[in-house]
Amino acid sequence: MITKPLIRAFPKNLNTHWQDPRGLIQVFLGPRQVGKTTAATALANPDSTVFFSADAPAPPSLSRIEEQWIQARELESSERTLVLDEIQKIPGWSEVVKKMWDEDRRQNRQLRVAVLGSSALLIEKGLSESLTGRYETNFFPHWTLGEVRRLASVSVDTYLQLGGYPKAYDFGDDVERARSYIETGILEPTLGRDILALHAVDKPALLRQLFWYVSRLPAQIVSFQKILGALQDRGNSATIAHYAELLRLAFLVVPIYKFTRAEHRTKRSLPKWILPNPALVAVGRETPESRGFLIENLVGAHLLNITYGMSRYQLHYWREDNAEIDFVISYDGEPIHALEIKSNRKRKAPSAALLKKAGLSCPSGVVNESNLEAALCGNSIDEVIAISMDPSLGNALFQARL
């Protein structure tokens, strides 16, 4: 069982933003069970804070936001704070927040406000429509291996099973019970309640089938058309692509695409399916080949988590015939690093000439058994890149963080 405080490396600068909000609403955005509420509780002084959660079977009325806001205003403290949790579940929430926030600004009333949400699409829609220029976003990704190891002694194999959900490690060696908690306590509410309540889903069974099918394809390149042919509840490729986007916004599944200089060709390429939390991968009989895909997905998940909310970074793959680069990291559309994951999957390494022809004349590196743990504990893209290019550096960083 985890007994240490849940202190995260991500999001970075959270303490600074909280202590010095600069007149901005602090938005905590991320999937379920990654520590948003825990972080707000740890940062806020309970004697000068009003907490309000909209996470209920029936959404509260808009008037509840105003009531909580007025209650927070009446606190006799210079540090008075209002925390609104899962606020996206109240239709029209952003207009009320805008009205109350602007009232406080006009009257020079000091009130720290934090808005917490687990639906990227809806909360960002509310922010962009009503609260432009009034907020600052703090992105909460899934817990990385390095973060989990701050709480408990965890091997790579255990992390592959339980992933970045801290609560799962409270079950000790009972992995089956822990995974049951993940499925019933996190996945089912997200698939069966959160997404359906907030987005247009005409075929809920198809959405669920899509997730469970893709969860068996970690780091594999599979077309929407092939997936559609394997599902029982038939739709069309456009529907599957739409549902895949909803899963991406929920940060359950992230399809990444082939790197190419022609943007329209990137969008038409086949997706490689990355599950950003390894606990979301369906458990099956492990083979040398499946182990390779699991490790590749693990590295891809880490890259997605450490760049979560950083829109200037993009993650792609590259493949031409039998030659493949597992991950291409780009910044502002320019490739900055090609990353190869050495595993039990036997493939032909692409030649330098072929990579140059594809526009990939950037540095490259390797993650293998010798530097895997160090790479998974890297806290930034720069660290992961450095570790992939210099194993001795990776070992030094890894030992320093034990």
N, C-alpha and C positions, 0 to 999 in steps of 0.2 A: 504494500500500500504506500502511496505517496504521502509523505508527511511534510515535505519542504514547501515553502510558499511558491505559488505559481508565478514566477518571474520570467517574463519573456524577453528574448533578444529582439523580437519583432512585435509591433512596428517600432522602427527606430525613431528617436526624438519624441516619443510619447510623453515622457515626463516634462520635457521642455514645453511642448505644446500645452500641456495641462496647467503648468505653473504660470505660463505667460501666453494666454490664448490670443492676445492682441486684438481683442474685440471680435473674435470669430467663434461661431458655434463649432464645437469639437464633434466630428462625426467618426464613430467607430464602425467600420464596415468589414464583414468577413462571414464565413460560413458558420453553421451551428457548432457549439461546443469547442470553440478555440480560445475562449478566455476574454471575450469582450466585456461581459458583465462583471467577471472577476476583477479585471483590470480597473474598471470604473469604481468598483467597491473599494479596491485597495487605494486608489488615488484620492477618493473623496472622503472628507471628514464627515462621519455619520451624524455629528451634532449640528452640522450646517448644510445638510443635503436632503433633498426630497427625491426619492426614487419612485419611478412609476413604470410598470411593465404592461405593455399591451398584448403580451403573449397569452391569450385566452382563447378558448374554443369559439366564442362570439366576440368580435372586435368591440372594444369600448367606444363610446360616443366621442365626438370631437370636443364636447364640453368638458370631458375629463382632462384634456390637455390644459385648457384654460384654468380649471380648478387647481391642478397641480402647480401650474406656473404662478398663480396668485399666492398659493401657500409658500412657495419658495421665496417669492419677493418679501414675504413677511418675516423671514428668518433674520434675526438680529446678529448678523456676522458679515464681515467684509469678504468672507470666503463662501458666501451662500452659493449653492450649486443645485441645479436641476438635472437629473438623469432620466431620459426618456428611452426606455428599452423596447426593442422590437416595434418601433413607432410606425414602421411602414404598413402595419396591419390595420391601421385606422385610415379609411379612405378620406382624402382631403387634408391629411395631417400637416402638409407643408404650408398651406395657406394660413392655418392657425398659428403655427410656429413663426412664420414671417410677421404676422400681425403683432404678436406678443413681443417678439424680438425688437421690432422697429419701435414699439412703444417704449421699451426700456432704453433704447438708444436716444430717442428724443428727450426723455426725461433724465438722461445721464444716470440711469440706475444700473448698478453693478450686479450682474448675475451671470455666473458661469453656467453654460448650457452644454450638455453632452447628449447627442442623439446616437443610439445604437441600433444597428439593423443587420439582418442576415440575408436580405434579398437585394442583390446589387442592382438589378434592373429597376425595381420600383423605387428604392430609396434614392438612386441617382436621378431618376426621372423627377421625383419631387424636389430634389436639390437644384437641378438645372432649371426647372420650370418656375420655382418660386423663391429660391434662396441664393441665387447667383451673387457672388461676392460677399456672402455672409458666413461662410463655413470653411473649415479645414478638415481634410479627410485623413484618418489614421487607419491604414489597412492591416487587418489581422489575418494572416495566412494560416494554413494548417501548421501544427508544431513540427519543426525539423528534428532530426535525430539529435543534433547538438543541444537543442532546447530540452528535449525529453531527458537527455542525460544529465541535465542540471537537477532533475527531480529524482531519478532512479538509475540504477545500473542496468543498462539495456543493450543487448547485442543487436547486430544488424538483422539477424533472423527474427528476433522478437519484434523489432520495429517493423519488419515486413508484415507481420501478422496483426499488430495492434496499431501501428501507424502513429499519427499525430493527434490522438485523442487522449489527453492526460488521464481522464477518468477510467479509461480501459485498463490502466496499469494498477488500479486499486484492487483488481480481482486476482492479483498474484499469479500463480501458475495455472489458474483455471482459464486457459485461452478460449475454450469453447464458450464459457459464460461471458467473457469479455466481448467476444465477437457477436454474441447474441445481444448484448447491450448496445453495441454499435448499430446493429441492424434495426432493432426495435426502438431504441431511444434516440437515434440520430437519423438514420436513413429513411425509415418509414415516415416520421413526421415531415421530413423534407420533401419526399416524393409524394406522399399522400395528402399533405395538408398545405405546407408552405407554398410550393410551386403552383398547386391547383388553385389556391385561394388568391394568388396574386397575378396569375398570367392566364391567357386564353389557351386552354388545353381541351380540344374537342375529343381526344381519345386518350384518357388517362392510362388505360391499360397498355397502349402503345408506348407511352412515355416510360412506364415502368419496365416494359420488356426491353426497350432500347438500353436503359441503364444496365440491367442485369446481363444483357448480351455483351455490351461493350466491356463490362467489368471482367469478362473472361478473355479480353484481348489487350492486356497491358502492353503498350509500346508497339503494337502491331498496326500495319498499314492496311486498312480495310475500307472499301468504298461504301457510301451510303446505299447504293443500289444492292450490293451484296448483303448488307445488313438487313435491308428491307425484305429481301427474299427469304431470310431466315426467320423472320418474325411472324407470329401467328395472326396478330391483328394488323391487317394490311392497311397501308396508307399510300403515300407517294414520297419520292425523294425530297421534295420541298418540305413536307411535314416532318420527316425524319431530321432534316437539317435544322428546322425551327426548334424541334424538341432538344436537339443536341446543343443549340445555343442556350436554351433554358437551363440545361444541366451545367453548361459552362458558367453561366451567371451565378448559379448556386455553388460553383467551385467544386462540383462532384466529378465532372469529366471535362477534359480540355482537349479538343482536337487541334493538332498542330499540322501545318501544311508544308509542302515542299518549297524550299527557297528558290526563287528565281527573280531575275531583275524585272521581269514583266509582271506587274501586280495582278493583272487579270488572269494570268496563267497560274499564279499562286492560289487564287480563290477556286480555280477549277481542278486543282490537284487532289489526289487522294489523301484523306486525313490519316494521321497517325494518332492513335488514341492514348492519351496520358491520363491516368487517375492521380490527381495531386495529393491524395492521401493513400499510402499503400494499404491501409486497412480496408479500403473500398474495393480492392481487387478480390474477385471471387476465389475462394480456396478450392484447389483441385489437386490432383496427383502431380507431384513435382517431377519433372524430367530435366535432363541437362539443358534441353532447348528452352523449356518453360522457365527455368532458372535464369537463363540469359535475358529473357524478356522482362522478368521481374526486376532484375538489377537495372536494366536499361530504364524501365519505368520509374524505379526508385530515384535514379539520377535526374531524369526529366522532371519528376515531381519536385525535387529539391530546387531545381533551376526555376520552376514556376513559382514556388513559395518565396524564394528570396527576392524575386522581382515582382511579387504580387502588388498591383497598384502602380507599378512603374511603367507607364505606357510607352516610354521611349525604348524600352527593351522588347524584343520579339524573339520567340523561340520557334525555329523551323527544323526540318530535316532536309536531307538532300539524297536523291537516288537517281541513278542513270543505269538502266539495265540491271546488272548484278552488283554494281558498285554502289555503296551507300555510306553516307556520313550520318551518324545517329542524331546529332544535334548541331544546329548552326545558330549561334547567338548573334543577334543583330542589335545595333543601336542606331536609332533614327534611320532605319532601313538599310544601313551598311553593315555587312558581316564583320564581326570583330574576332570571332573565334569559332573554329570547327572542332567539335568534341566527339571522340570515338570511345565507345564503351566496350572494352575487351571482355568478352564472356565466352560461353560455350557455343555461341552461334558462329559458324564458320562462314565468312564472307570474303569476297575479294576486296582488297584495299584499293581505293581509287588512286590513280596516278596524279602527280602534281600537274601535269599538262591538262588532264580532264577537269580537275578542280579549277584551274585557271580559266578554262573555257566556260565553266559554269558561273564564273564571277566570284569564286571563293578563294581569291589570293590573299587569304588572311592567315594568321597563325593558327596552329592546330595543337591539340593535346590529347592525352589518353587518360581515362579512368579505368583502373583494373583492380585486381585484388589487393595490390600493395598500397594503393592510395585511396581506395573507395571510402573508408571510414573518415579519412581526413577531408575528402571532398564533401561528404555529407554533413560535415560539421563546419564547413565554410560559411561565413556569415554574409558574404557578398559575392557578386559575380566576379569581381577582380580576384578574390581569394580562390575561388574554384578554378578560374583560369590559371592562376599561378601554380596551384597544386597539380593541375593536369600537365603542366609543362615541366615541373621540377619536383619529382617525388620526395627529395630530401627536404624541401620547404614544407611539403604537406606533412611529413612526419614530425617536423619541428612544431608546426602549428597544432597538430593533433595532440602531441604530448603536453604542450603548454596549456591545453584546455581540459586535460583529464582531471 
